[in-house]
């Protein structure tokens, strides 16, 4: 499955992608739901020993995100027989 996340406010980009990919079954176009900075550390005290994610999981923005307002994420296909 491939998901295309479109940056907030990029209405024309979203529209073009939706119209262009409407017939492609394994592609989903979605709005980016994030707002502002990552506030997890600011909203509650963190016990470093209990925190499982010791490294930052967010990656720097891709070139497509910076230039075009979207990014493409490929998720591996999950076959029900693999469970």
C-alpha positions in Angstrom: 0.0 0.0 0.0 1.2 3.5 -0.8 0.0 6.5 1.1 0.5 10.1 -0.1 0.4 12.7 2.7 -0.4 16.2 1.5 0.7 19.2 3.5 -2.1 21.2 5.1 -3.4 24.0 2.9 -2.1 22.5 -0.4 -5.6 22.2 -1.8 -4.7 22.2 -5.5 -2.0 19.5 -4.9 -4.5 17.4 -3.0 -7.1 17.8 -5.7 -4.7 16.9 -8.5 -3.5 13.8 -6.7 -7.0 12.7 -5.9 -8.2 13.2 -9.5 -5.1 11.5 -10.9 -5.1 8.5 -8.6 -8.8 7.8 -8.2 -8.5 4.5 -10.2 -5.4 3.2 -8.5 -6.5 0.8 -5.8 -3.3 0.6 -3.7 -2.7 4.3 -3.3 -4.4 6.5 -0.7 -4.2 10.3 -0.6 -4.5 11.8 2.9 -4.0 15.2 4.6 -1.2 15.6 7.0 -2.8 15.8 10.4 0.1 17.1 12.4 0.0 20.6 13.8 3.1 22.5 14.8 6.0 21.0 16.8 6.1 17.7 18.6 4.6 18.6 22.0 4.9 15.2 23.8 7.9 16.2 25.9 6.3 19.5 26.8 2.9 18.2 27.8 4.1 15.7 30.5 7.2 14.9 32.5 9.0 11.9 31.0 10.7 9.2 33.0 13.7 8.6 30.7 14.0 5.0 32.0 10.4 4.2 31.1 10.5 5.9 27.7 10.9 3.3 25.1 11.5 5.6 22.2 14.9 7.1 23.1 15.6 8.4 19.6 13.6 10.9 17.6 11.4 9.1 15.2 10.5 12.0 13.0 12.7 12.2 9.9 13.7 15.4 8.2 11.2 16.6 5.5 11.7 14.9 2.1 12.5 16.9 -1.0 9.0 16.3 -2.3 7.5 17.6 0.9 9.6 20.8 0.7 9.1 21.4 -3.1 5.7 20.0 -3.9 3.8 19.8 -0.6 3.4 16.1 -0.3 5.4 12.9 0.6 4.9 9.3 -0.4 5.1 6.5 2.1 5.2 2.8 1.1 3.8 0.4 3.6 4.6 -3.3 3.2 1.6 -5.5 2.1 0.3 -7.5 5.0 -1.0 -10.9 3.9 -3.4 -12.5 6.3 -1.4 -15.7 6.1 1.6 -13.9 7.6 -0.1 -13.3 10.9 
